[in-house]
C-alpha cells in the first residue's frame, strides 16, 4: 500500500499519471491548480474515468446557443439599439387594451 496520498509516475520527464486516494466521503483532490474550475467526468467503464476541464452551459440556457436563437437575439439587440426606451402613458395603453 502506498504510504502517501499521491505519487507521480514519470516517463522521460513527462507526468503520465498520478495516483490519488479517494477519501471516505468519496472526494478526490485535483490540486489548487484546478480550484474553481468546472470538470466534466466521463465514466467510460467501471472504475475508468476521463476528466476534462471546460466551460459548460446549463441545460436551461442551451437553447440560447442554438444558431437560430442567436440570430433572433441579434435581431432583437439591433432593434433595441435603434429604438431606445421612451416614456409610456399607462392610461393610454390600458384604454387600447380594453
N, C-alpha and C positions, 0 to 999 in steps of 0.2 A: 504494500500500500504506500502511496506517496506520502511523504512526511510534510509536504507543503501543499497549499491550496492549488497552486498552478505551477507548471513548468513549461518553459519554452523549448520547443523542438526546432532545431535549426539545421538547415541543409545549405551549404555554400553561402553562409551569412544571410540567408533569407528565412524569415519566420514562416514555417509551413503549418504550424499547428500550435494550439495552446490547450493544455489540459486544465479544466476547471472543475470544481466540486459544486454540485447543486446543493444549496442549503436546505435545511429541514422545512423551510416554508416554500420550497420549490423555486427559489430565485437563484439567478446566476449573475454575477457582476461582469460587465464587459469593460470596465475601467472608466476613468474620468474622461478619457478621450471621446467617449460616446455619450456622455451625460447630456440629457435633454433632447436627444435625437429620437426620431421615430424609427422603429425597426420592424420590418416585415419578417416573420418567422414562418418558413415553409417546412412542414414535416414531410419529407419525401418518402420515408418509410419509418417504421417504428424505431425510435432512437436516433434517427438521422435527420438533422435539421440544417437548413440553409438560412442564414441571417443576411438581410440586405437593409442598409440604411437608405432613407429617402424621404421624400415629402409625399404625404398621402392625402387624398381628397375624401372628406367624409361622405358617406353614402348619400345623405340628403343634399349634398352640393354637387354631386357628379353630373347631374343634368345641366348645370351651368357651364360645363366644359364641353358639351356636345357642340359640334360645328354650327348646326342650325341655331342653337341658342346663342352662341357667340355673335352670330350675325344680327339676331334680334336685339341683343343688348347693345351692340354697336349702333344700330339704327336708333334705339331709344336714347342713347347718350348724345348722338348727333342732334336729335330733335330737341332734347333738353338744353343743349348748348345754344341752339338757335331760338329757343322760346323760353326766355328767363321767367321766373315766377312773377306774378302780378297780384295785387290785392284783389280779393274776391268779395262780392256782395252776397252774403249768405241768404239774405231775404230774397233777392232776385233768383238765386239758384233754387231755393225752396219753392218759389212760385212756378218756376219752369218744370219742376218735378211733379207738381200736382196735376 
